[in-house]
Amino acid sequence: KMNMSNEVRVAYSEGQIGRIVLARILPGTDVCEGITKILKEKNIQSGWVSMIGSLQKTSYYYLEKNDAKLGAGYGPANNREFPVELCNAMGLICEGGLHIHASMCGDDGVFYGGHMIAGESPSLATVEVLIIEVVGGNFVRAYDPEADGNHFAPYETKE
């Protein structure tokens, strides 16, 4: 199923750090929707996002073994219908969307996390966000037939 050769394979594109935006997602606003609004208003096309805070509730996916092409993939949505601490979340901003993974915990004493589902994680008291803009590279999400899904696909421009 997977490439098990000793070949080292990577994809990348070089850019430069542009602007830095520090923001707060206010109570009741979904994390992904709030970040998307900032990106549109500041015209940021690509970069990195990092955050901490608290959520009223959340939904996320995590990997599980299944019959996908690589032998694992996202299972059904996991819902936490109670406040959670957003201990750490980070993700990629590129053409084709925002991709954020989060580590969270609740008063159930359990630590959990995975891929955040847009529209399902409203801020409780605050979510503090760092956006680092990257300019000058080629950063996209595109279909990868090997992994049978949309994934980050940076590429260098041939000159």
N, C-alpha and C positions, 0 to 999 in steps of 0.2 A: 504494500500500500504506500509506503513512504520511501523516499530516496535514501537508501542506506549506504551509498558510496562514501568514500572519504573526501569527496569533492566539497570544498568550502564555497557555499553559494550565498551571495548577498545582493541586495538591490539598494541603491542609495542615490541621493542627489544633494549636492552641497548648496547651502544658502548662507545668509547672514542674519544675525539677530536684528530685528527692526525695533518696533516699539514694545514697551512693557506696559500692560494695563493691569492695575489692581482694582478689584471690584468686590461688591457685596451683593449677593442675591438676597433680596428682602423676603420677609416671612410670607409664605403662601405661594411664592413664585417657583415654578419648576426649575431645577438646576440647568438642565439642557436647554430649555426654552430661554432662560435668562442669559446664558452664555451665548446662544445663537443671536439674541437681540444685540448684545454688545458687539459681536463679530460683524453683524450687518451695519450697525451704526458707525463703527470704526473702520469698516471696509478691510477687515483682516481675513485673508484668504487661507493662510496656513500658519501653523505654529504648534505650540504645546500649551496645555492647561493643567493646573494643579490646584487642589482645593481641600479645605477642611470645613467642618461646620456641623449642623444638625438638621435632620429631615423629619417632617411630620410622619412620613411613611416612605416606602420605596418598593420598586420592582426591579429585578435584575435577572440576567441569565448567567449560568455557569456551565462549564464543560462537563460532559458526561460521556462515558463510553457508549457508542451506538454504531449503527451500520453506515454512517457517513463514509465518504471516500477515504478519509484519513483515520477512520476508526473511532473518532470522537467528534462531538459537535455540541452546540447549545441545546439544552433540553427545554422543558416548558418554563415559563416565567415563574420566578420565586417572589412571592409577595410578603412584605412585612407591613402589616396594617397598624403599626404602633411607632412611636418616635424612635429614631436611631441616631447614634453619633456617627457622623461621617469622619472617620479617623484619617483617611487619606483617599484621595481620588485624583487620577491623572489621566490625560488622554491626548489624542492627536486631533489637530485641526487641519483639514486638507480639503481639496476639491473632492466633493462626494460625501462630505459630512463630518460630523463630530463623533469621535469614538472614545468613550470614557469607561474606565474600570474603577471600581471603588471597593474599599475595605470599610466595613461598618460593624457596629455592635449595638445591641439593645439591652433593655433591662431583663431580658431572658438569659443573660450571661453568655450568649453565644456570639462568636465572631463569624461573619460571613461576608460574601462579596462576589463580584463578578462584573459583567458588562451591564452598565446602567441603561434602563429603558427610558427613552425620552418621553416626557409627559407624565411620568409616574413617581417623581421624587421632589415634592415641594419642600422648600426651606422651612424649618421650624423657627428658630431664632435668627440664624444667620448662616450663610455659606460664604466663606471668604475665598476669593478666586485670584489666581495669578495667571495671566495670559501672556505668553512670550510669542511675539510675532516672528515668523521666519520669512524672509524675502529672498528672491533670486533663485530659488530652486524649482524643481518640478515634482510636486507632491500631490498625488491623486490616490483615490481608492478605485480599484478596478477588479473585474472578474478574473480570478486565478483558476484556470482549469485543473491544475495539479491539486489545489486545496478545495476546489469546487465551491467557491464562495467569493464574495467581495472582500478584498484585503488591501492594505496599504501597498502601493506600487510606485515608489519613487523611481525616477529615471534621470540619467544624465543626458543632456542635449549634446548631440554629436556636432562638432564644429568643423 
